Amino acid sequence: MGLRNGNWFRLNWLDKALYNCALRLAKVRGEIKNLDLMVKLAKIILRLKEKPKTVIFRLGLAKALALKKLYAFKNVFDWALSLKNWLNEPNYIFWLGLKEVYG
């Protein structure tokens, strides 16, 4: 899981080590009972299953929320009314994510 889409190589060394160690532990004991370990493994597995489109959309959404906060503070929405709609549009959020990924 994660090798084909390249997500394994994006994990840091500690997450890789924890994942491999947990797999060996599960193989020896048959199951994992520690709740903290299961939560950490679930986060790693979700990162391994992430698709590039999901990553781009997540980055774009974070950028859109930051822009909303900034523009609301600077009162930009008072004179640029359609900008608020743009920041809610999925295509624009995806474009913002692409800008975050590829600069």
C-alpha positions in Angstrom: 0.0 0.0 0.0 1.4 3.4 -1.0 4.3 2.0 -3.1 2.5 2.3 -6.4 1.3 5.9 -6.0 4.6 7.0 -4.4 3.2 7.9 -1.0 5.6 5.5 0.8 8.5 7.6 -0.3 6.8 10.8 1.0 6.6 9.4 4.5 9.3 10.4 7.0 11.7 7.8 8.3 10.0 7.6 11.7 6.6 6.8 10.1 8.1 4.2 7.9 9.8 2.6 10.9 6.6 2.7 13.0 4.6 1.1 10.2 7.1 -1.7 9.6 7.5 -2.3 13.3 3.7 -2.5 13.8 3.4 -4.9 10.9 5.9 -7.2 12.5 4.3 -6.9 15.9 0.9 -7.8 14.4 2.5 -10.8 12.7 4.1 -12.1 15.9 1.2 -11.3 18.3 -1.7 -11.7 15.9 -3.2 -8.3 16.7 -2.5 -4.8 17.9 -4.2 -3.9 21.2 -2.5 -0.5 22.0 -5.0 2.3 21.1 -2.3 4.9 20.7 -0.4 2.8 18.2 -3.6 2.0 16.3 -4.4 5.8 16.0 -0.9 6.5 14.7 -1.1 3.6 12.3 -4.5 4.9 11.0 -3.0 8.3 10.3 -0.1 6.7 8.4 -2.5 4.4 6.4 -4.7 7.4 5.5 -1.6 9.2 4.2 -0.5 6.1 2.2 -4.0 5.8 0.6 -4.1 9.5 -0.4 -4.4 10.3 -4.0 -2.6 13.3 -5.6 -5.9 14.9 -6.4 -6.9 14.7 -2.7 -3.6 16.3 -1.6 -4.0 19.1 -4.1 -7.5 19.8 -3.0 -6.5 19.7 0.7 -3.7 22.2 0.0 -6.1 24.4 -2.0 -8.7 24.4 0.7 -6.1 25.4 3.3 -5.0 28.3 1.1 -8.6 29.3 0.4 -9.4 29.4 4.1 -6.3 31.5 4.8 -7.3 33.9 2.0 -10.8 34.2 3.3 -9.5 35.1 6.8 -7.1 37.6 5.4 -9.6 39.2 3.0 -12.2 39.4 5.7 -9.8 41.1 8.0 -8.7 43.6 5.2 -12.4 44.2 4.1 -11.6 43.1 0.6 -15.0 41.4 0.3 -16.7 44.8 0.6 -15.5 45.9 -2.9 -14.8 42.5 -4.5 -18.1 40.7 -4.0 -17.5 37.8 -6.4 -14.2 36.9 -4.7 -16.1 35.3 -1.8 -17.9 33.0 -4.3 -14.6 32.1 -6.0 -13.1 31.0 -2.7 -16.0 28.5 -2.3 -15.9 27.1 -5.8 -14.2 23.7 -6.1 -12.5 24.4 -9.4 -10.9 27.6 -7.9 -9.9 25.7 -4.8 -8.3 23.0 -6.9 -6.4 25.7 -8.9 -5.1 27.2 -5.6 -3.9 23.7 -4.7 -2.1 23.3 -8.0 -0.4 26.7 -7.4 0.7 25.5 -3.9 2.1 22.3 -5.3 3.8 23.6 -8.4 4.5 27.2 -7.3 
